[in-house]
């Protein structure tokens, strides 16, 4: 009888294991495409009302480091390891200040002022960024640069960008950008969502306006992962392509921390980077020094495949939120998921879902020294991706607070009109 009970117990555990395997395998490619996925509409002001920046009438200051990488060096390998294959060509400090810009109390706009050291700006915002003058900055020997913008509330935070396009491509979303709060306090994605088909990409390169000028449009993506209250610690990546040729133009990383509101500086007055940096409560968060899982950190930094890295993990739960748009300018829907594993075997199955799918030869997988990785297309030049091939931009990071891991993906294909899904996923 005792043996029979033991056999039944083993059988029950096996069934539980297989059930977990079945559930996870349904999510193995993209869990939001599973038949069990439930989508519901997202309010047109969700991405505005759930933001954590520019929500106060007083300035909220952030301090960060920006690290710029040369695309020519990144394109030399499919897996690029920082320190071995590439190093930043310039690194510098920056600070940003945000405040609500609406005296009516209706929260219809917010203002951003960013200030950069020379070494922080790199090739960022050429033609728009300007040198600070007559501000009595307290570091006279170090030239500072600035950039300001006012963001206005729009449905789904879709805004128009400057462009010059063939008439047939006007109104399809080629001229617009949008901001998506994929997970409040966890993840934000911004940038144009439209991708041309290969035929449209060829046409863009050949078209000229009535004055003989070439077509012009922007193609970039800004990815952010956040931890802590009010996004107090963030890592980000900015990836920019030529909007007409599809060539990779620039990549830089961002690491930022929220400063105490009483830091005292005003971007419209003198700024001292040294003084701002001295107000950081815990500088280890800015340099991402205290990674909990040393084994995963080592494996990521060495360029080990993500499948192998996460098969060795001990995660026991998984949660995600995906947001899809009906078109580059259209409405949004959301889908969420939560999974828990009751044993190490099942948790490894959950963890193995992290490995990205797609054509590796067309993407760059960049491993940074602080537990962050970035995976982006090498280019969008005509012929690089078939019209129905999945394209993915992906930023992943080991978490500082709980030893977990999270990532954001922006995916889509040329045939569907571009990047129609943003997904945030977190393992603990």
C-alpha positions in Angstrom: 0.0 0.0 0.0 2.9 2.3 0.9 4.5 1.6 -2.4 1.3 2.2 -4.3 0.8 5.6 -2.6 4.4 6.5 -3.4 3.7 5.6 -7.1 0.5 7.6 -7.1 2.4 10.6 -5.7 5.1 10.3 -8.3 2.4 10.1 -11.0 0.7 13.2 -9.7 3.9 15.1 -9.7 4.7 14.0 -13.2 1.2 15.1 -14.4 1.7 18.5 -12.7 5.1 18.8 -14.4 3.6 17.9 -17.8 0.8 20.3 -17.3 3.2 23.1 -16.6 5.2 22.1 -19.6 2.1 22.2 -21.8 1.1 25.6 -20.5 4.6 27.0 -20.9 5.0 25.6 -24.4 1.9 27.4 -25.5 3.7 30.6 -24.5 7.1 29.5 -25.9 7.0 31.7 -29.0 4.8 34.6 -28.0 2.5 34.1 -25.0 0.2 36.9 -26.2 -0.7 34.9 -29.3 -1.9 31.9 -27.3 -5.6 31.0 -27.6 -5.9 31.6 -23.9 -4.7 35.3 -24.3 -7.5 37.8 -23.4 -7.2 41.2 -25.0 -9.1 44.3 -23.8 -9.2 47.9 -25.0 -6.8 50.4 -23.5 -8.0 53.9 -22.7 -6.7 56.6 -25.1 -5.2 58.5 -22.1 -3.6 55.5 -20.3 -0.1 56.3 -21.5 -0.5 59.8 -20.3 -2.2 59.2 -16.9 0.2 56.4 -16.0 3.5 58.3 -16.7 5.8 59.1 -13.8 7.5 62.1 -15.3 6.3 65.7 -15.5 3.5 65.2 -13.0 4.5 67.9 -10.5 4.5 71.7 -10.9 8.0 71.8 -9.5 11.0 70.4 -11.3 11.8 66.7 -10.8 15.5 66.0 -11.4 17.2 62.9 -12.8 20.9 62.3 -13.1 22.5 59.9 -15.5 25.4 58.5 -17.6 25.1 58.2 -21.3 27.4 55.7 -23.2 27.7 56.0 -27.0 28.8 53.1 -29.3 30.0 53.2 -32.9 27.6 51.2 -35.2 30.6 50.1 -37.4 32.1 48.3 -34.4 28.8 46.7 -33.3 28.2 45.3 -36.8 31.3 43.2 -36.8 29.9 40.4 -34.7 26.4 38.8 -34.1 27.2 38.7 -30.3 29.1 41.7 -29.2 30.7 41.6 -25.8 31.5 45.0 -24.1 35.2 45.1 -23.2 36.1 42.4 -25.7 34.6 43.5 -29.0 33.6 47.1 -28.3 33.9 50.0 -25.8 32.0 53.3 -25.7 33.6 55.9 -27.9 32.4 58.6 -25.4 30.8 58.6 -22.0 29.5 61.5 -20.0 27.1 62.8 -17.4 23.7 64.4 -18.1 20.7 65.6 -16.1 17.1 66.1 -17.0 14.4 68.1 -15.3 10.7 67.6 -15.8 7.7 69.5 -14.6 4.0 69.8 -15.3 3.4 72.6 -17.8 -0.2 73.5 -17.3 -1.5 76.2 -15.0 -5.2 75.1 -15.5 -4.6 72.0 -13.4 -5.9 69.7 -16.2 -2.5 68.1 -16.8 -2.5 68.7 -20.5 1.3 69.2 -21.0 4.7 68.7 -19.3 8.1 70.2 -20.0 11.5 68.5 -20.3 14.9 70.3 -20.1 18.0 68.1 -20.5 21.6 69.3 -19.9 24.6 67.4 -21.1 28.4 67.4 -20.8 30.1 67.5 -24.1 31.1 63.8 -23.7 27.5 62.8 -22.9 25.8 64.2 -26.0 27.8 62.2 -28.6 25.9 62.4 -31.9 22.6 62.9 -30.2 20.1 65.5 -31.5 22.4 67.1 -34.1 20.8 70.3 -35.4 18.6 70.6 -32.3 20.9 70.5 -29.3 22.4 73.9 -28.4 25.3 75.1 -26.2 24.2 76.7 -22.9 25.1 80.4 -22.6 24.4 83.1 -20.1 23.3 80.6 -17.5 26.1 81.1 -14.9 26.9 77.4 -14.8 29.1 76.5 -11.9 31.6 74.5 -14.0 33.0 77.2 -16.3 35.7 74.9 -17.7 33.2 72.3 -18.9 30.9 73.3 -21.7 27.4 72.2 -21.2 24.7 71.6 -23.9 20.9 71.7 -23.5 17.7 70.5 -25.2 14.2 71.4 -24.2 10.7 70.2 -25.3 7.1 70.5 -24.2 5.0 67.3 -24.5 1.3 67.8 -25.1 -1.4 65.3 -24.3 -2.7 63.4 -27.3 -4.7 60.2 -27.7 -2.4 57.2 -27.1 0.5 59.8 -27.0 0.8 59.7 -30.8 2.5 62.8 -32.2 3.6 63.9 -35.7 7.3 64.2 -36.7 8.8 66.3 -39.4 8.9 64.4 -42.7 8.8 64.6 -46.5 7.1 61.5 -48.1 5.6 60.3 -51.3 1.8 61.2 -51.3 0.8 57.5 -51.2 2.6 57.1 -47.8 1.0 60.1 -46.1 -1.5 59.2 -43.4 -0.3 55.6 -43.0 1.7 56.4 -39.9 5.1 56.9 -41.5 5.2 60.5 -40.1 4.2 59.7 -36.5 5.8 58.5 -33.2 4.1 57.2 -30.1 4.9 56.6 -26.4 3.7 53.4 -24.8 3.7 52.8 -21.0 4.0 49.0 -21.4 4.2 48.5 -17.6 3.6 51.3 -15.1 6.8 51.7 -13.0 8.4 49.1 -15.2 8.8 49.9 -18.8 8.3 52.6 -21.5 8.8 52.5 -25.2 8.8 55.4 -27.6 9.4 55.9 -31.3 7.8 55.5 -34.7 6.0 52.2 -35.2 5.7 52.2 -39.0 8.0 50.1 -41.2 7.9 50.2 -45.0 7.5 47.0 -47.0 10.5 46.3 -49.2 8.7 47.8 -52.2 7.9 51.0 -50.2 11.5 51.1 -48.9 12.8 51.1 -52.5 10.3 53.8 -53.5 11.4 56.0 -50.5 15.0 55.9 -51.7 14.1 56.8 -55.2 11.4 59.5 -54.6 12.1 63.2 -54.8 9.7 66.1 -54.1 8.9 68.9 -56.6 12.1 70.7 -55.5 14.2 67.7 -56.2 14.8 66.9 -52.5 15.0 63.4 -51.2 12.4 61.8 -48.9 12.9 62.4 -45.2 11.6 60.6 -42.1 12.7 59.5 -38.6 13.2 55.9 -37.5 14.3 55.4 -33.9 13.4 53.5 -30.8 13.8 54.4 -27.1 13.5 51.6 -24.7 13.4 52.0 -20.9 13.3 49.5 -18.0 12.7 50.9 -14.5 12.9 49.7 -10.9 11.8 51.3 -7.6 9.1 53.8 -6.7 8.3 56.4 -9.4 11.0 54.9 -11.7 13.7 55.8 -9.3 16.3 53.7 -11.2 16.3 53.2 -14.9 18.3 51.7 -17.7 17.6 52.6 -21.3 18.8 52.4 -24.9 18.4 54.6 -27.9 18.7 53.1 -31.3 18.4 55.2 -34.5 18.3 54.2 -38.1 18.2 56.2 -41.3 14.5 56.6 -42.0 15.0 56.3 -45.8 18.0 53.9 -46.3 17.4 51.8 -43.2 21.1 51.9 -42.1 22.0 51.8 -38.4 23.0 55.4 -37.5 23.7 55.4 -33.7 23.2 53.4 -30.5 23.7 54.7 -27.0 22.9 53.4 -23.5 21.4 55.4 -20.6 21.5 54.9 -16.9 19.6 57.2 -14.7 18.5 57.7 -11.1 15.9 60.1 -9.6 17.4 62.7 -7.4 15.8 64.1 -4.2 13.4 66.9 -5.0 15.4 69.1 -2.6 18.5 68.8 -4.8 18.0 72.6 -5.3 19.0 73.0 -8.9 17.0 74.8 -11.5 17.7 74.1 -15.2 17.0 77.8 -16.0 19.8 78.8 -13.7 23.3 77.6 -13.0 23.9 73.9 -13.1 26.8 71.9 -11.4 27.1 68.3 -12.5 29.3 67.6 -9.4 26.8 69.1 -7.0 23.9 67.1 -8.6 25.8 63.9 -8.5 26.6 64.5 -4.8 22.9 64.3 -4.0 22.5 60.7 -5.2 21.5 58.5 -2.3 23.1 55.3 -3.5 25.6 55.7 -6.3 25.9 51.9 -6.7 22.5 52.0 -8.4 23.7 54.3 -11.1 26.8 52.1 -11.9 24.7 49.0 -11.3 27.4 47.5 -9.0 25.4 45.3 -6.7 23.9 42.5 -9.0 22.4 39.8 -6.9 22.9 36.8 -9.2 26.6 36.7 -9.9 26.4 33.5 -11.9 23.8 34.9 -14.3 25.8 38.2 -14.6 28.9 36.2 -15.5 27.1 34.1 -18.1 25.5 37.2 -19.7 28.7 39.1 -19.9 30.6 36.2 -21.4 28.1 36.0 -24.3 26.6 32.7 -23.4 23.3 31.9 -25.3 20.3 33.2 -23.5 18.8 29.7 -23.5 21.7 28.4 -21.5 21.8 31.5 -19.2 18.2 31.1 -18.1 18.1 27.4 -17.9 20.5 27.8 -15.0 18.3 30.3 -13.2 16.0 29.7 -10.2 13.1 31.8 -11.2 9.7 30.7 -9.8 7.3 33.2 -11.3 6.7 35.1 -14.5 4.4 38.0 -15.3 3.9 40.0 -18.5 1.9 42.8 -20.1 1.6 43.2 -23.9 0.2 46.2 -25.7 -0.7 46.0 -29.4 -1.9 48.8 -31.7 -4.3 48.5 -34.6 -2.1 50.7 -36.7 0.9 53.0 -36.2 -1.6 55.8 -35.3 -4.4 53.5 -34.0 -6.0 52.4 -30.8 -4.4 50.0 -28.3 -5.4 46.8 -26.6 -3.7 45.0 -23.6 -3.1 41.5 -22.6 -1.6 40.3 -19.3 -0.3 36.9 -18.0 1.0 35.5 -14.7 2.6 32.1 -14.2 4.0 30.4 -11.1 6.2 27.3 -10.9 6.1 24.9 -8.0 9.5 23.3 -8.4 12.9 24.0 -9.9 12.2 21.9 -13.0 9.1 23.9 -13.9 10.8 27.2 -13.0 13.5 26.4 -15.5 10.9 25.9 -18.2 9.4 29.3 -17.4 12.9 30.8 -17.5 13.7 29.2 -20.9 10.9 31.2 -22.5 13.2 34.2 -22.3 15.4 33.2 -25.2 14.5 35.5 -28.2 13.4 34.0 -31.4 14.2 35.4 -34.9 16.9 35.4 -37.5 20.1 35.8 -35.6 22.1 36.8 -38.7 20.0 40.0 -39.1 20.2 41.1 -35.4 23.0 42.2 -33.1 23.1 40.8 -29.6 25.1 43.2 -27.3 26.1 42.1 -23.8 27.1 44.9 -21.4 29.2 44.5 -18.3 26.5 45.4 -15.8 23.9 42.7 -16.6 22.1 44.4 -19.4 21.8 43.2 -23.0 20.4 44.8 -26.1 19.2 43.0 -29.3 18.4 45.0 -32.3 18.2 44.7 -36.1 21.5 45.4 -38.0 19.5 47.5 -40.5 16.2 47.9 -42.2 17.7 48.2 -45.7 15.5 46.8 -48.5 15.9 43.0 -48.6 17.3 42.6 -45.1 13.9 41.3 -43.8 11.2 39.7 -45.8 7.9 41.5 -45.6 6.4 38.7 -43.3 9.6 38.2 -41.2 9.4 39.1 -37.5 11.6 42.1 -36.5 12.4 42.7 -32.9 14.1 45.4 -30.7 14.8 44.0 -27.2 16.3 45.4 -24.0 16.8 43.0 -21.0 18.3 43.6 -17.6 19.1 41.8 -14.3 17.2 43.5 -11.6 18.9 45.2 -8.7 16.2 45.0 -6.1 15.1 41.3 -6.1 17.6 39.4 -8.2 15.1 38.9 -10.9 15.2 39.7 -14.6 13.0 41.8 -16.9 12.9 42.8 -20.5 10.9 44.7 -23.1 10.4 43.7 -26.7 9.0 45.8 -29.6 8.0 43.4 -32.4 6.3 43.4 -35.7 6.9 42.9 -39.4 6.8 45.0 -42.6 3.6 43.4 -43.8 1.6 44.3 -40.7 2.6 47.9 -41.0 5.5 47.8 -38.5 5.9 47.3 -34.8 2.4 46.4 -33.6 3.2 44.8 -30.2 5.2 46.0 -27.2 5.7 43.4 -24.4 7.1 43.7 -20.9 8.1 40.4 -19.2 9.5 39.9 -15.7 10.9 36.8 -13.9 11.4 36.5 -10.2 
